[in-house]
Amino acid sequence: SAMSLLFVRNGAIIDRENFFFGADEIISSPSLVSFLQRYYDVRGYVPKRIYIDYSLEQADSDLLSQSLSEVAGYKVSVVVPERGDMRALALRAGENAKQLLIHKRANEDKKKDFLVSLANLLGLDLLPDRIESYDISHSGGEYTSCGMIVLDHGVFAKKKYRGFNIRTVDDGNDLAALEECMRRRFAHDSDEEGWEHPDLILVDGGANRVNRISAVLSEMGINIPIFG
């Protein structure tokens, strides 16, 4: 589901914010009330009138008005407009949310098509929702770091990127440097946030690097498809 908030002053839209939710999040009048309470509490400013294109239960509407009035220090009215300019704006917000959701689903379909094509190309049994790619960096003939890039559901997840300084290899042995990187990466438990195990590993290099990583992960009891 999607939600679009329009900020209106003197009849003109001056700003907007958009939110996306899972299928089990914003599904009822109480959940919408809970979201708006948190939203305005964090935002620090509450307008005197809030128009909603959603049929809130009367008890929920009254609760929201009361709680926001307490936060604001003045009376806040929550209204489901039935006619006029505010009704038109409320409908516009609803249509905006609908179009955002359609666009988001279209993008997700494209990403899924890419993952399906990749899975078919590599002969994978499952879609690679999380893909990790590794490359070794060096300076002056010595290996200095190993970079991990993450593709999460078809999107580059920069917050999940990681880097490992190479500590034990200084003789230009790329396989040993890559092995150190793999052992340190998979020393992290898959339940740790940001360290979930990937569905596919890509490494810069040929069969020798793939075989070395495969041997390391097999020793650690980890079974993940690897391609170079």
N, CA, C and O of each residue as an XYZ file, in Angstrom:
912
protein
N       0.846     -1.192      0.000
C       0.000      0.000      0.000
C       0.878      1.238      0.000
O       2.062      1.183      0.333
N       0.275      2.357     -0.381
C       1.010      3.620     -0.456
C       0.171      4.733      0.151
O      -1.057      4.661      0.170
N       0.857      5.778      0.652
C       0.180      6.931      1.213
C       0.870      8.188      0.713
O       2.098      8.262      0.677
N       0.072      9.175      0.327
C       0.603     10.457     -0.110
C       0.051     11.550      0.790
O      -1.164     11.685      0.937
N       0.946     12.335      1.394
C       0.537     13.448      2.245
C       0.806     14.754      1.506
O       1.936     15.027      1.102
N      -0.232     15.549      1.334
C      -0.090     16.844      0.672
C      -0.170     17.945      1.723
O      -1.054     17.935      2.580
N       0.762     18.895      1.649
C       0.761     20.026      2.577
C       0.235     21.241      1.834
O       0.813     21.681      0.840
N      -0.870     21.774      2.331
C      -1.605     22.823      1.618
C      -1.623     24.110      2.436
O      -1.894     24.093      3.637
N      -1.334     25.212      1.777
C      -1.423     26.525      2.420
C      -2.120     27.483      1.460
O      -1.705     27.635      0.312
N      -3.172     28.119      1.935
C      -3.957     29.051      1.107
C      -4.437     28.384     -0.181
O      -4.479     29.009     -1.241
N      -4.793     27.119     -0.072
C      -5.348     26.401     -1.206
C      -4.334     25.852     -2.182
O      -4.707     25.200     -3.157
N      -3.030     26.106     -1.935
C      -1.988     25.644     -2.856
C      -1.137     24.565     -2.187
O      -0.833     24.656     -0.998
N      -0.757     23.549     -2.954
C       0.107     22.487     -2.441
C       1.533     23.020     -2.379
O       2.090     23.428     -3.398
N       2.127     23.018     -1.180
C       3.482     23.555     -1.018
C       4.520     22.460     -0.807
O       5.719     22.707     -0.934
N       4.067     21.258     -0.488
C       5.021     20.157     -0.285
C       4.236     18.853     -0.247
O       3.009     18.857     -0.152
N       4.957     17.736     -0.322
C       4.308     16.439     -0.217
C       5.318     15.412      0.277
O       6.525     15.565      0.093
N       4.804     14.373      0.903
C       5.623     13.240      1.311
C       4.887     11.966      0.937
O       3.659     11.906      0.995
N       5.648     10.947      0.554
C       5.059      9.682      0.134
C       5.632      8.548      0.970
O       6.805      8.562      1.343
N       4.785      7.566      1.258
C       5.186      6.425      2.074
C       4.663      5.140      1.439
O       3.580      5.108      0.855
N       5.461      4.088      1.570
C       5.040      2.765      1.123
C       5.022      1.831      2.323
O       5.858      1.932      3.221
N       4.054      0.920      2.321
C       3.884      0.004      3.435
C       3.715     -1.423      2.924
O       3.297     -1.653      1.789
N       4.051     -2.366      3.788
C       3.808     -3.763      3.471
C       2.327     -4.067      3.530
O       1.538     -3.273      4.043
N       1.956     -5.221      3.004
C       0.535     -5.580      2.917
C      -0.123     -5.689      4.288
O      -1.342     -5.562      4.402
N       0.680     -5.924      5.339
C       0.114     -6.137      6.669
C       0.309     -4.934      7.588
O       0.160     -5.065      8.803
N       0.642     -3.755      7.032
C       0.927     -2.607      7.891
C      -0.264     -1.658      7.991
O      -0.960     -1.664      9.006
N      -0.518     -0.843      6.964
C      -1.648      0.095      7.006
C      -2.860     -0.597      6.384
O      -3.070     -0.525      5.173
N      -3.643     -1.255      7.206
C      -4.760     -2.035      6.679
C      -6.082     -1.709      7.347
O      -7.109     -2.291      6.998
N      -6.076     -0.782      8.307
C      -7.298     -0.520      9.055
C      -7.297      0.906      9.584
O      -6.288      1.609      9.532
N      -8.449      1.312     10.092
C      -8.577      2.630     10.693
C      -7.621      2.813     11.878
O      -6.947      3.840     11.943
N      -7.533      1.857     12.823
C      -6.598      2.033     13.948
C      -5.139      2.142     13.518
O      -4.384      2.921     14.099
N      -4.724      1.360     12.491
C      -3.328      1.420     12.067
C      -3.001      2.751     11.413
O      -1.885      3.248     11.559
N      -3.959      3.343     10.689
C      -3.745      4.657     10.088
C      -3.631      5.719     11.184
O      -2.785      6.610     11.106
N      -4.469      5.622     12.181
C      -4.411      6.557     13.305
C      -3.052      6.464     14.002
O      -2.444      7.485     14.326
N      -2.581      5.239     14.230
C      -1.293      5.039     14.887
C      -0.162      5.660     14.077
O       0.735      6.292     14.636
N      -0.205      5.477     12.744
C       0.845      6.055     11.884
C       0.834      7.577     11.981
O       1.887      8.191     12.157
N      -0.346      8.196     11.869
C      -0.420      9.656     11.879
C      -0.009     10.231     13.233
O       0.580     11.310     13.293
N      -0.314      9.520     14.320
C       0.127      9.973     15.644
C       1.650     10.012     15.709
O       2.233     10.990     16.176
N       2.294      8.939     15.234
C       3.760      8.886     15.255
C       4.353      9.932     14.316
O       5.337     10.595     14.644
N       3.733     10.068     13.133
C       4.267     10.983     12.129
C       4.306     12.416     12.646
O       5.340     13.079     12.558
N       3.191     12.896     13.182
C       3.148     14.280     13.627
C       3.919     14.489     14.921
O       4.394     15.594     15.183
N       4.050     13.462     15.724
C       4.853     13.562     16.932
C       6.320     13.785     16.572
O       7.001     14.600     17.195
N       6.804     13.057     15.562
C       8.189     13.208     15.111
C       8.379     14.522     14.359
O       9.400     15.192     14.515
N       7.396     14.885     13.547
C       7.520     16.088     12.708
C       7.564     17.361     13.543
O       8.198     18.342     13.154
N       6.901     17.346     14.677
C       6.963     18.497     15.569
C       6.001     19.619     15.248
O       5.949     20.606     15.981
N       5.230     19.497     14.166
C       4.226     20.513     13.832
C       2.961     19.804     13.401
O       2.997     18.863     12.609
N       1.832     20.270     13.934
C       0.543     19.675     13.593
C      -0.366     20.764     13.026
O      -0.591     21.776     13.689
N      -0.895     20.577     11.810
C      -1.826     21.571     11.262
C      -3.140     21.548     12.031
O      -3.474     20.556     12.679
N      -3.880     22.643     11.956
C      -5.143     22.705     12.688
C      -6.212     21.818     12.061
O      -7.145     21.389     12.740
N      -6.078     21.545     10.778
C      -7.036     20.661     10.103
C      -6.289     19.641      9.258
O      -5.361     19.976      8.522
N      -6.711     18.401      9.380
C      -6.137     17.306      8.599
C      -7.277     16.645      7.838
O      -8.233     16.147      8.433
N      -7.161     16.649      6.518
C      -8.197     16.062      5.669
C      -7.711     14.691      5.184
O      -6.586     14.556      4.704
N      -8.564     13.691      5.315
C      -8.175     12.317      5.007
C      -9.138     11.705      4.001
O     -10.356     11.783      4.160
N      -8.582     11.105      2.979
C      -9.383     10.384      1.990
C      -9.483      8.924      2.405
O      -9.071      8.030      1.666
N     -10.031      8.688      3.590
C     -10.160      7.340      4.142
C     -11.234      7.403      5.214
O     -11.245      8.325      6.030
N     -12.122      6.445      5.220
C     -13.238      6.477      6.175
C     -12.797      5.929      7.525
O     -12.870      4.727      7.779
N     -12.335      6.836      8.389
C     -11.954      6.436      9.738
C     -13.186      6.104     10.565
O     -14.244      6.709     10.392
N     -13.041      5.144     11.460
C     -14.084      4.915     12.451
C     -14.203      6.175     13.316
O     -13.199      6.830     13.595
N     -15.423      6.516     13.738
C     -15.630      7.750     14.482
C     -14.794      7.785     15.751
O     -14.234      8.823     16.104
N     -14.709      6.642     16.440
C     -13.925      6.589     17.675
C     -12.446      6.839     17.384
O     -11.763      7.509     18.159
N     -11.952      6.297     16.261
C     -10.550      6.496     15.891
C     -10.296      7.951     15.491
O      -9.255      8.523     15.817
N     -11.263      8.537     14.781
C     -11.132      9.941     14.383
C     -11.082     10.842     15.610
O     -10.269     11.763     15.682
N     -11.958     10.569     16.574
C     -11.987     11.367     17.803
C     -10.682     11.198     18.592
O     -10.142     12.164     19.132
N     -10.187      9.960     18.648
C      -8.935      9.697     19.355
C      -7.775     10.439     18.713
O      -6.940     11.018     19.407
N      -7.724     10.420     17.369
C      -6.646     11.099     16.659
C      -6.714     12.605     16.894
O      -5.690     13.238     17.152
N      -7.901     13.179     16.808
C      -8.066     14.621     17.046
C      -7.620     14.999     18.452
O      -6.933     16.000     18.655
N      -8.023     14.180     19.415
C      -7.681     14.471     20.813
C      -6.172     14.379     21.047
O      -5.585     15.262     21.672
N      -5.549     13.317     20.550
C      -4.119     13.129     20.806
C      -3.281     14.188     20.104
O      -2.301     14.679     20.664
N      -3.668     14.547     18.860
C      -2.912     15.569     18.142
C      -3.136     16.956     18.746
O      -2.237     17.797     18.727
N      -4.318     17.189     19.273
C      -4.590     18.463     19.949
C      -3.707     18.607     21.186
O      -3.231     19.701     21.488
N      -3.490     17.500     21.904
C      -2.628     17.528     23.077
C      -1.183     17.808     22.686
O      -0.478     18.536     23.384
N      -0.743     17.234     21.577
C       0.627     17.465     21.100
C       0.793     18.918     20.642
O       1.798     19.561     20.946
N      -0.202     19.425     19.910
C      -0.098     20.763     19.319
C      -0.321     21.877     20.333
O       0.265     22.954     20.220
N      -1.162     21.617     21.315
C      -1.503     22.665     22.264
C      -2.671     23.507     21.805
O      -2.972     24.533     22.414
N      -3.334     23.092     20.739
C      -4.539     23.756     20.241
C      -5.407     22.685     19.585
O      -4.951     21.567     19.346
N      -6.667     23.036     19.296
C      -7.586     22.061     18.754
C      -7.217     21.688     17.320
O      -7.019     22.548     16.461
N      -7.130     20.371     17.088
C      -6.851     19.840     15.759
C      -8.059     19.045     15.294
O      -8.537     18.159     16.001
N      -8.553     19.364     14.101
C      -9.705     18.660     13.550
C      -9.257     17.689     12.469
O      -8.467     18.038     11.592
N      -9.774     16.461     12.543
C      -9.514     15.450     11.516
C     -10.812     15.254     10.752
O     -11.827     14.859     11.325
N     -10.772     15.533      9.451
C     -11.998     15.588      8.661
C     -11.880     14.704      7.421
O     -10.840     14.672      6.764
N     -12.962     13.988      7.113
C     -13.081     13.297      5.830
C     -13.996     14.161      4.974
O     -15.217     14.072      5.107
N     -13.436     15.003      4.091
C     -14.259     15.969      3.346
C     -15.183     15.273      2.346
O     -14.805     14.288      1.711
N     -16.391     15.798      2.220
C     -17.377     15.204      1.323
C     -17.620     16.038      0.076
O     -18.224     15.555     -0.881
N     -17.159     17.279      0.072
C     -17.390     18.145     -1.092
C     -16.390     19.294     -1.081
O     -15.672     19.503     -0.103
N     -16.358     20.023     -2.167
C     -15.558     21.237     -2.235
C     -14.091     21.000     -2.556
O     -13.690     19.907     -2.957
N     -13.296     22.060     -2.369
C     -11.885     22.028     -2.719
C     -11.111     20.992     -1.905
O     -10.228     20.317     -2.432
N     -11.446     20.870     -0.622
C     -10.709     19.927      0.211
C     -11.003     18.485     -0.193
O     -10.135     17.617     -0.097
N     -12.228     18.238     -0.644
C     -12.562     16.911     -1.155
C     -11.740     16.612     -2.408
O     -11.249     15.499     -2.589
N     -11.599     17.618     -3.266
C     -10.822     17.454     -4.490
C      -9.356     17.185     -4.175
O      -8.713     16.362     -4.827
N      -8.828     17.892     -3.160
C      -7.431     17.671     -2.784
C      -7.235     16.300     -2.144
O      -6.224     15.638     -2.380
N      -8.196     15.879     -1.339
C      -8.097     14.561     -0.722
C      -8.110     13.469     -1.792
O      -7.343     12.509     -1.719
N      -8.983     13.623     -2.780
C      -9.025     12.662     -3.888
C      -7.726     12.695     -4.683
O      -7.249     11.666     -5.161
N      -7.164     13.885     -4.818
C      -5.897     14.013     -5.544
C      -4.781     13.269     -4.813
O      -3.951     12.612     -5.441
N      -4.767     13.377     -3.496
C      -3.761     12.651     -2.713
C      -3.926     11.155     -2.893
O      -2.944     10.425     -3.028
N      -5.185     10.695     -2.893
C      -5.434      9.270     -3.092
C      -4.991      8.796     -4.462
O      -4.412      7.717     -4.587
N      -5.257      9.592     -5.495
C      -4.841      9.233     -6.850
C      -3.320      9.254     -6.971
O      -2.729      8.418     -7.656
N      -2.694     10.219     -6.297
C      -1.237     10.301     -6.311
C      -0.624      9.041     -5.700
O       0.346      8.495     -6.226
N      -1.196      8.586     -4.590
C      -0.710      7.371     -3.948
C      -0.903      6.164     -4.859
O      -0.045      5.284     -4.928
N      -2.030      6.130     -5.554
C      -2.303      5.016     -6.474
C      -1.271      4.972     -7.596
O      -0.769      3.901     -7.937
N      -0.953      6.127     -8.171
C       0.013      6.173     -9.259
C       1.416      5.810     -8.775
O       2.170      5.146     -9.486
N       1.762      6.245     -7.567
C       3.055      5.884     -6.995
C       3.175      4.375     -6.843
O       4.223      3.790     -7.120
N       2.083      3.751     -6.397
C       2.099      2.311     -6.190
C       2.216      1.570     -7.516
O       2.930      0.572     -7.615
N       1.509      2.064     -8.542
C       1.596      1.449     -9.865
C       3.025      1.540    -10.403
O       3.556      0.573    -10.950
N       3.638      2.713    -10.239
C       5.012      2.918    -10.715
C       5.981      2.019     -9.944
O       6.886      1.424    -10.529
N       5.784      1.926     -8.636
C       6.673      1.097     -7.807
C       6.563     -0.373     -8.212
O       7.572     -1.070     -8.313
N       5.349     -0.834     -8.439
C       5.152     -2.237     -8.832
C       5.770     -2.511    -10.199
O       6.324     -3.587    -10.424
N       5.679     -1.539    -11.119
C       6.285     -1.718    -12.440
C       7.797     -1.853    -12.316
O       8.405     -2.691    -12.982
N       8.413     -1.016    -11.450
C       9.856     -1.101    -11.240
C      10.240     -2.427    -10.603
O      11.252     -3.028    -10.965
N       9.426     -2.884     -9.650
C       9.708     -4.151     -8.991
C       9.608     -5.311     -9.976
O      10.379     -6.268     -9.901
N       8.642     -5.218    -10.910
C       8.508     -6.269    -11.924
C       9.757     -6.325    -12.810
O      10.216     -7.409    -13.173
N      10.308     -5.146    -13.158
C      11.515     -5.106    -13.983
C      12.684     -5.751    -13.237
O      13.459     -6.512    -13.816
N      12.797     -5.437    -11.951
C      13.888     -6.006    -11.157
C      13.731     -7.520    -11.031
O      14.707     -8.268    -11.092
N      12.486     -7.953    -10.853
C      12.250     -9.388    -10.744
C      12.568    -10.093    -12.055
O      13.135    -11.186    -12.056
N      12.199     -9.465    -13.182
C      12.511    -10.049    -14.492
C      14.019    -10.209    -14.661
O      14.490    -11.215    -15.191
N      14.771     -9.205    -14.203
C      16.237     -9.286    -14.277
C      16.752    -10.458    -13.454
O      17.602    -11.218    -13.918
N      16.237    -10.610    -12.223
C      16.695    -11.693    -11.354
C      16.312    -13.057    -11.921
O      17.076    -14.015    -11.812
N      15.127    -13.142    -12.526
C      14.705    -14.403    -13.157
C      15.648    -14.750    -14.309
O      16.065    -15.899    -14.456
N      15.982    -13.739    -15.130
C      16.891    -13.977    -16.256
C      18.261    -14.417    -15.765
O      18.866    -15.326    -16.333
N      18.747    -13.774    -14.712
C      20.051    -14.136    -14.159
C      20.032    -15.548    -13.597
O      20.974    -16.313    -13.801
N      18.957    -15.897    -12.886
C      18.838    -17.245    -12.319
C      18.814    -18.296    -13.424
O      19.430    -19.354    -13.294
N      18.107    -18.005    -14.504
C      18.056    -18.949    -15.630
C      19.418    -19.084    -16.302
O      19.836    -20.187    -16.658
N      20.110    -17.956    -16.474
C      21.422    -17.968    -17.112
C      22.417    -18.822    -16.326
O      23.209    -19.565    -16.907
N      22.366    -18.705    -14.998
C      23.338    -19.401    -14.153
C      22.837    -20.762    -13.668
O      23.558    -21.485    -12.981
N      21.603    -21.106    -14.026
C      21.065    -22.396    -13.616
C      20.786    -22.492    -12.129
O      20.962    -23.551    -11.527
N      20.345    -21.371    -11.524
C      20.070    -21.352    -10.090
C      18.679    -21.906     -9.807
O      17.761    -21.752    -10.612
N      18.540    -22.549     -8.658
C      17.236    -23.095     -8.264
C      16.324    -22.025     -7.683
O      15.101    -22.149     -7.758
N      16.907    -20.963     -7.098
C      16.137    -19.908     -6.452
C      16.541    -18.551     -7.019
O      17.646    -18.386     -7.534
N      15.628    -17.578     -6.917
C      15.973    -16.222     -7.326
C      17.035    -15.671     -6.368
O      16.896    -15.813     -5.153
N      18.085    -15.050     -6.893
C      19.127    -14.490     -6.022
C      18.713    -13.118     -5.488
O      19.127    -12.086     -6.015
N      17.891    -13.121     -4.436
C      17.402    -11.856     -3.892
C      18.545    -11.011     -3.329
O      18.535     -9.784     -3.431
N      19.528    -11.687     -2.736
C      20.718    -10.970     -2.240
C      21.944    -11.514     -2.962
O      22.255    -12.703     -2.899
N      22.635    -10.598     -3.655
C      23.847    -10.964     -4.392
C      25.010    -10.172     -3.804
O      24.907     -8.963     -3.596
N      26.118    -10.865     -3.537
C      27.316    -10.195     -3.053
C      28.440    -10.359     -4.069
O      28.655    -11.446     -4.605
N      29.151     -9.268     -4.325
C      30.265     -9.276     -5.282
C      31.529     -8.812     -4.566
O      31.491     -7.871     -3.774
N      32.655     -9.482     -4.850
C      33.910     -9.208     -4.145
C      35.032     -8.876     -5.122
O      35.120     -9.428     -6.219
N      35.891     -7.948     -4.679
C      37.064     -7.598     -5.467
C      38.177     -7.199     -4.503
O      37.928     -6.573     -3.473
N      39.397     -7.566     -4.851
C      40.568     -7.247     -4.040
C      41.244     -5.993     -4.600
O      41.467     -5.879     -5.805
N      41.567     -5.055     -3.700
C      42.310     -3.857     -4.090
C      43.743     -3.977     -3.598
O      44.003     -4.575     -2.554
N      44.679     -3.401     -4.362
C      46.078     -3.472     -3.941
C      46.783     -2.174     -4.278
O      46.331     -1.395     -5.117
N      47.903     -1.962     -3.605
C      48.709     -0.767     -3.811
C      50.176     -1.151     -3.714
O      50.606     -1.734     -2.719
N      50.932     -0.828     -4.733
C      52.346     -1.136     -4.728
C      52.646     -2.612     -4.663
O      53.668     -3.016     -4.108
N      51.748     -3.441     -5.235
C      51.978     -4.878     -5.247
C      51.497     -5.588     -4.004
O      51.540     -6.817     -3.951
N      51.031     -4.845     -2.985
C      50.536     -5.449     -1.756
C      49.019     -5.302     -1.690
O      48.465     -4.262     -2.048
N      48.365     -6.351     -1.231
C      46.912     -6.315     -1.103
C      46.536     -5.531      0.146
O      47.081     -5.760      1.225
N      45.603     -4.611     -0.015
C      45.235     -3.722      1.082
C      43.809     -3.924      1.579
O      43.547     -3.764      2.771
N      42.888     -4.272      0.696
C      41.495     -4.389      1.127
C      40.694     -5.275      0.187
O      41.096     -5.547     -0.945
N      39.557     -5.714      0.688
C      38.600     -6.496     -0.100
C      37.253     -5.809      0.024
O      36.776     -5.568      1.133
N      36.639     -5.494     -1.100
C      35.359     -4.800     -1.084
C      34.199     -5.742     -1.343
O      34.287     -6.629     -2.191
N      33.120     -5.550     -0.615
C      31.906     -6.346     -0.784
C      30.769     -5.422     -1.198
O      30.411     -4.506     -0.458
N      30.202     -5.656     -2.372
C      29.062     -4.886     -2.876
C      27.819     -5.777     -2.816
O      27.885     -6.966     -3.127
N      26.699     -5.200     -2.417
C      25.470     -5.972     -2.222
C      24.365     -5.466     -3.143
O      24.081     -4.270     -3.205
N      23.753     -6.397     -3.851
C      22.554     -6.124     -4.637
C      21.395     -6.802     -3.917
O      21.354     -8.029     -3.819
N      20.452     -6.007     -3.413
C      19.354     -6.526     -2.595
C      18.040     -6.376     -3.359
O      17.558     -5.260     -3.552
N      17.454     -7.506     -3.799
C      16.224     -7.501     -4.581
C      16.341     -6.600     -5.805
O      15.420     -5.853     -6.136
N      17.498     -6.687     -6.472
C      17.703     -5.942     -7.705
C      18.132     -4.507     -7.525
O      18.211     -3.767     -8.505
N      18.416     -4.082     -6.288
C      18.809     -2.698     -6.011
C      20.150     -2.698     -5.283
O      20.358     -3.474     -4.350
N      21.062     -1.818     -5.716
C      22.341     -1.695     -5.016
C      22.091     -1.128     -3.621
O      21.605     -0.007     -3.471
N      22.432     -1.923     -2.597
C      22.156     -1.557     -1.202
C      23.432     -1.015     -0.570
O      24.157     -1.757      0.093
N      23.712      0.271     -0.767
C      24.988      0.842     -0.349
C      25.195      0.781      1.165
O      26.332      0.708      1.632
N      24.115      0.809      1.928
C      24.260      0.733      3.383
C      24.756     -0.636      3.835
O      25.212     -0.795      4.968
N      24.666     -1.623      2.948
C      25.112     -2.971      3.290
C      26.490     -3.298      2.718
O      27.007     -4.394      2.931
N      27.083     -2.353      1.996
C      28.436     -2.569      1.488
C      29.393     -2.720      2.679
O      29.187     -2.127      3.738
N      30.424     -3.514      2.484
C      31.417     -3.709      3.535
C      32.815     -3.717      2.914
O      32.977     -4.016      1.731
N      33.811     -3.388      3.718
C      35.200     -3.463      3.287
C      36.022     -4.166      4.345
O      35.763     -4.007      5.538
N      36.997     -4.933      3.932
C      37.850     -5.683      4.852
C      39.308     -5.352      4.541
O      39.776     -5.607      3.431
N      40.024     -4.789      5.502
C      41.449     -4.563      5.328
C      42.173     -5.903      5.421
O      41.952     -6.671      6.357
N      43.032     -6.175      4.457
C      43.773     -7.439      4.453
C      44.886     -7.360      5.498
O      45.720     -6.455      5.461
N      44.892     -8.322      6.436
C      45.812     -8.271      7.571
C      46.945     -9.288      7.498
O      48.029     -9.054      8.032
N      46.693    -10.417      6.838
C      47.650    -11.524      6.940
C      48.417    -11.795      5.658
O      49.299    -12.654      5.647
N      48.110    -11.093      4.581
C      48.739    -11.371      3.288
C      49.468    -10.123      2.802
O      48.865     -9.059      2.664
N      50.762    -10.259      2.544
C      51.519     -9.111      2.043
C      52.476     -9.512      0.923
O      53.400     -8.770      0.592
N      52.247    -10.691      0.341
C      53.175    -11.173     -0.678
C      52.540    -11.256     -2.061
O      53.066    -11.934     -2.944
N      51.405    -10.567     -2.259
C      50.771    -10.581     -3.566
C      49.999    -11.841     -3.875
O      49.657    -12.082     -5.032
N      49.714    -12.657     -2.864
C      48.967    -13.900     -3.061
C      47.477    -13.573     -3.067
O      46.852    -13.457     -2.013
N      46.914    -13.426     -4.272
C      45.522    -12.995     -4.377
C      44.560    -14.023     -3.808
O      43.537    -13.646     -3.238
N      44.853    -15.305     -3.943
C      43.959    -16.333     -3.427
C      43.921    -16.298     -1.900
O      42.858    -16.446     -1.297
N      45.066    -16.106     -1.287
C      45.118    -16.042      0.177
C      44.394    -14.801      0.685
O      43.707    -14.852      1.705
N      44.550    -13.680     -0.032
C      43.859    -12.453      0.367
C      42.352    -12.626      0.270
O      41.610    -12.190      1.150
N      41.900    -13.272     -0.813
C      40.476    -13.493     -0.992
C      39.949    -14.457      0.076
O      38.838    -14.284      0.577
N      40.743    -15.465      0.418
C      40.320    -16.405      1.463
C      40.162    -15.689      2.798
O      39.199    -15.940      3.523
N      41.090    -14.804      3.128
C      40.962    -14.046      4.380
C      39.670    -13.245      4.388
O      38.953    -13.204      5.388
N      39.387    -12.616      3.266
C      38.165    -11.818      3.136
C      36.928    -12.678      3.376
O      36.024    -12.280      4.111
N      36.888    -13.858      2.756
C      35.726    -14.736      2.889
C      35.556    -15.236      4.320
O      34.442    -15.283      4.841
N      36.648    -15.602      4.939
C      36.551    -16.115      6.314
C      36.056    -15.037      7.264
O      35.260    -15.319      8.160
N      36.510    -13.824      7.082
C      36.072    -12.743      7.965
C      34.624    -12.358      7.682
O      33.863    -12.064      8.604
N      34.243    -12.360      6.390
C      32.850    -12.023      6.082
C      31.902    -13.048      6.678
O      30.911    -12.676      7.306
N      32.187    -14.344      6.493
C      31.258    -15.377      6.940
C      31.475    -15.804      8.389
O      30.863    -16.760      8.865
N      32.356    -15.078      9.084
C      32.427    -15.236     10.536
C      31.230    -14.562     11.194
O      30.898    -14.834     12.347
N      30.587    -13.673     10.429
C      29.380    -13.006     10.926
C      28.178    -13.929     10.769
O      28.022    -14.591      9.743
N      27.350    -13.967     11.774
C      26.158    -14.810     11.747
C      25.139    -14.239     10.776
O      24.997    -13.022     10.654
N      24.426    -15.129     10.081
C      23.442    -14.690      9.082
C      22.255    -13.971      9.702
O      21.485    -13.322      8.993
N      22.097    -14.080     11.030
C      20.997    -13.381     11.696
C      21.353    -11.937     12.041
O      20.481    -11.158     12.425
N      22.635    -11.575     11.907
C      23.032    -10.202     12.191
C      22.492     -9.273     11.103
O      22.544     -9.592      9.915
N      21.980     -8.133     11.524
C      21.416     -7.184     10.568
C      22.489     -6.708      9.593
O      23.556     -6.258     10.010
N      22.207     -6.808      8.309
C      23.149     -6.403      7.290
C      24.124     -7.488      6.886
O      24.886     -7.319      5.933
N      24.107     -8.601      7.602
C      25.049     -9.686      7.319
C      24.329    -10.960      6.883
O      24.888    -12.050      6.998
N      23.114    -10.842      6.391
C      22.384    -12.005      5.915
C      23.188    -12.711      4.823
O      23.842    -12.058      4.010
N      23.139    -14.023      4.808
C      23.881    -14.754      3.785
C      23.276    -14.507      2.415
O      22.054    -14.453      2.279
N      24.119    -14.355      1.392
C      23.609    -14.102      0.041
C      23.089    -15.376     -0.612
O      23.368    -16.489     -0.167
N      22.325    -15.176     -1.678
C      21.855    -16.296     -2.500
C      22.824    -16.575     -3.645
O      22.733    -17.607     -4.310
N      23.760    -15.634     -3.869
C      24.708    -15.765     -4.976
C      25.942    -14.930     -4.656
O      25.829    -13.817     -4.142
N      27.125    -15.471     -4.961
C      28.383    -14.745     -4.801
C      29.036    -14.594     -6.170
O      29.159    -15.558     -6.925
N      29.456    -13.356     -6.477
C      30.207    -13.076     -7.693
C      31.588    -12.579     -7.287
O      31.713    -11.763     -6.374
N      32.623    -13.069     -7.961
C      33.981    -12.678     -7.617
C      34.726    -12.277     -8.883
O      34.573    -12.896     -9.936
N      35.536    -11.229     -8.760
C      36.356    -10.795     -9.891
C      37.501    -11.791    -10.056
O      38.440    -11.797     -9.261
N      37.425    -12.628    -11.083
C      38.460    -13.632    -11.303
C      37.892    -14.875    -11.950
O      36.693    -14.974    -12.212
N      38.785    -15.826    -12.201
C      38.379    -17.039    -12.890
C      38.189    -18.225    -11.972
O      37.893    -18.080    -10.786
N      38.369    -19.431    -12.560
C      38.054    -20.675    -11.861
C      38.884    -20.854    -10.594
O      38.397    -21.417     -9.614
N      40.138    -20.380    -10.601
C      40.971    -20.590     -9.412
C      40.411    -19.862     -8.198
O      40.444    -20.388     -7.086
N      39.899    -18.655     -8.409
C      39.310    -17.909     -7.287
C      37.980    -18.528     -6.864
O      37.690    -18.640     -5.673
N      37.188    -18.922     -7.833
C      35.903    -19.562     -7.506
C      36.148    -20.840     -6.711
O      35.462    -21.088     -5.719
N      37.104    -21.645     -7.127
C      37.394    -22.900     -6.436
C      37.899    -22.656     -5.014
O      37.552    -23.395     -4.093
N      38.721    -21.615     -4.839
C      39.247    -21.310     -3.505
C      38.118    -20.887     -2.570
O      38.055    -21.342     -1.427
N      37.227    -20.020     -3.048
C      36.095    -19.594     -2.213
C      35.190    -20.784     -1.902
O      34.734    -20.935     -0.769
N      34.927    -21.626     -2.897
C      34.077    -22.800     -2.696
C      34.642    -23.704     -1.603
O      33.903    -24.218     -0.763
N      35.960    -23.890     -1.627
C      36.597    -24.745     -0.626
C      36.475    -24.140      0.767
O      36.215    -24.852      1.736
N      36.663    -22.828      0.868
C      36.564    -22.150      2.162
C      35.147    -22.263      2.722
O      34.965    -22.608      3.890
N      34.141    -21.971      1.886
C      32.757    -22.025      2.362
C      32.332    -23.447      2.691
O      31.589    -23.668      3.647
N      32.796    -24.411      1.908
C      32.486    -25.814      2.200
C      33.045    -26.205      3.561
O      32.384    -26.895      4.338
N      34.268    -25.761      3.844
C      34.886    -26.037      5.149
C      34.073    -25.427      6.281
O      33.995    -25.989      7.374
N      33.462    -24.264      6.010
C      32.662    -23.564      7.031
C      31.225    -24.057      7.076
O      30.421    -23.554      7.861
N      30.889    -25.054      6.228
C      29.530    -25.596      6.219
C      28.519    -24.702      5.554
O      27.334    -24.752      5.885
N      28.972    -23.865      4.601
C      28.098    -22.916      3.917
C      27.986    -23.301      2.453
O      28.997    -23.545      1.794
N      26.762    -23.359      1.941
C      26.527    -23.759      0.559
C      25.849    -22.622     -0.200
O      24.640    -22.421     -0.081
N      26.644    -21.873     -0.987
C      26.144    -20.739     -1.768
C      26.729    -20.820     -3.172
O      27.933    -21.037     -3.309
N      25.923    -20.653     -4.222
C      26.455    -20.662     -5.595
C      27.478    -19.534     -5.787
O      27.267    -18.413     -5.323
N      28.588    -19.841     -6.474
C      29.663    -18.870     -6.701
C      30.026    -18.850     -8.178
O      30.197    -19.899     -8.801
N      30.144    -17.642     -8.736
C      30.550    -17.503    -10.134
C      31.614    -16.418    -10.241
O      31.607    -15.442     -9.491
N      32.526    -16.607    -11.185
C      33.589    -15.647    -11.423
C      33.376    -14.919    -12.731
O      34.180    -14.064    -13.101
